[in-house]
């Protein structure tokens, strides 16, 4: 596994772990500030994954 694959794997975990907050499902015991931070982490990870996919396509690198 190369560095980019490790980064993609970590980003995918961030998206998965924070999906519930992005979809507006607030967990009991999680402050509204924390929910906003978790939504931001989700959006950032998702955006970076999309950008990596775009760069890989531009470079002719196979995407997973």
PLY file of the C-alpha trace (Angstrom):
ply
format ascii 1.0
element vertex 64
property float x
property float y
property float z
element edge 63
property int vertex1
property int vertex2
end_header
0.00 0.00 0.00
1.45 3.36 -1.00
1.08 6.72 0.71
-1.83 7.93 -1.43
-3.72 4.71 -0.75
-3.17 5.15 2.99
-4.45 8.74 2.77
-7.50 7.63 0.80
-8.23 4.89 3.33
-8.02 7.34 6.23
-10.25 9.86 4.44
-12.82 7.17 3.68
-12.89 6.28 7.39
-13.43 9.96 8.26
-16.35 10.15 5.83
-17.86 6.95 7.17
-17.41 7.81 10.85
-18.93 11.28 10.49
-21.70 10.46 8.00
-24.40 10.53 10.67
-23.58 14.14 11.55
-23.47 15.24 7.92
-26.91 13.71 7.37
-28.33 15.74 10.27
-28.63 12.90 12.75
-27.47 14.38 16.05
-26.32 11.92 18.70
-27.40 12.32 22.29
-24.60 13.70 24.40
-22.80 15.39 21.51
-22.72 19.17 21.77
-23.86 21.26 18.82
-20.32 22.64 18.50
-18.92 19.12 18.25
-21.56 18.19 15.69
-20.51 21.16 13.53
-16.85 20.14 13.82
-17.65 16.56 12.86
-19.69 17.77 9.88
-16.72 19.87 8.83
-14.37 16.88 9.09
-16.78 14.87 6.93
-17.04 17.58 4.29
-13.28 18.16 4.21
-12.50 14.44 3.88
-15.13 13.98 1.18
-13.86 17.01 -0.75
-10.26 15.83 -0.59
-11.23 12.34 -1.76
-13.00 13.89 -4.73
-9.97 16.07 -5.50
-7.60 13.09 -5.33
-9.89 11.19 -7.70
-9.81 14.17 -10.11
-6.00 14.44 -9.94
-5.58 10.70 -10.48
-7.81 10.91 -13.56
-5.81 13.86 -14.91
-2.57 11.91 -14.37
-3.97 8.72 -15.87
-3.59 6.85 -12.60
-6.02 4.00 -12.03
-8.62 4.80 -9.39
-9.88 2.27 -6.91
0 1
1 2
2 3
3 4
4 5
5 6
6 7
7 8
8 9
9 10
10 11
11 12
12 13
13 14
14 15
15 16
16 17
17 18
18 19
19 20
20 21
21 22
22 23
23 24
24 25
25 26
26 27
27 28
28 29
29 30
30 31
31 32
32 33
33 34
34 35
35 36
36 37
37 38
38 39
39 40
40 41
41 42
42 43
43 44
44 45
45 46
46 47
47 48
48 49
49 50
50 51
51 52
52 53
53 54
54 55
55 56
56 57
57 58
58 59
59 60
60 61
61 62
62 63
